[in-house]
Amino acid sequence: MADRRRINSGYVITASVPVGNKEFVLGVHKTAPEQYVTWECKDGDYIWGHYTDSPLKALKDLCGRIMEEVEYLEMKEQEAAERNPEGNQPESRQRHRQGYLPIPGAQGERGQER
């Protein structure tokens, strides 16, 4: 059976969480002075390593990095919604706001029953 462990700079990746187009990982190296690291990964590159000798500090750092990215993406999503308030709404919701209410069982735009 093939070894499926991910390793970067001698650190075995033990946890990974994708967020948007990035991934955040936690690595462990049994013989390094700072045995734990978290990295941001994008397009196969491990960047912005945060090193520590504490597994709890590493886990806390990983969670913090993940939440920072989630909050950033939420902010960008909110900004986009504010710039184009109708652009993020499903078509049926846009029609409702324009005074159009579909009638259950009525013919759809292409003659299909809803």
URPERA-V314554 format. One record per backbone hydrogen bond with DSSP energy under -0.5 kcal/mol. NH is the residue of the N-H (numbers start at 0). CO is the residue of the C=O. E is the energy in kcal/mol with one decimal. If there is no record, write none. Layout:
nh: [NH NH]
co: [CO CO]
e: [E E]
//
This chain:
nh: [3 7 10 11 12 12 13 13 14 16 18 21 22 23 24 25 26 27 28 34 35 36 37 38 39 40 41 44 46 46 49 50 51 57 58 59 60 61 62 63 64 65 66 67 68 69 70 71 72 73 74 75 76 77 78 79 80 81 82 83 86 87 88 92 93 94 95 96 97 98 99 100 101 103 105 107 110 113]
co: [1 10 7 27 5 10 11 25 25 23 21 18 40 16 38 14 36 11 34 32 51 26 49 24 46 22 44 41 39 44 37 48 35 53 54 55 56 57 58 59 60 61 62 63 64 65 66 67 68 69 70 71 72 73 74 75 76 77 78 79 83 83 85 89 89 90 91 92 93 95 94 98 99 101 102 111 107 105]
e: [-0.6 -2.5 -2.4 -3.0 -2.8 -0.5 -0.6 -2.7 -1.3 -2.4 -2.5 -2.0 -2.0 -2.4 -2.5 -2.2 -3.2 -2.2 -2.6 -0.8 -2.5 -2.0 -1.8 -1.9 -2.5 -3.7 -1.8 -1.9 -3.2 -0.6 -2.3 -0.5 -2.4 -2.1 -2.2 -2.6 -2.5 -2.6 -2.5 -2.4 -2.6 -2.3 -2.6 -2.4 -1.9 -2.4 -2.8 -2.2 -2.5 -2.5 -2.3 -2.4 -2.4 -2.5 -2.7 -2.3 -2.1 -2.2 -1.8 -1.7 -0.7 -0.8 -1.3 -0.6 -2.1 -2.4 -1.9 -2.1 -1.4 -1.6 -3.2 -0.6 -0.5 -0.5 -2.4 -4.1 -1.7 -1.6]
//
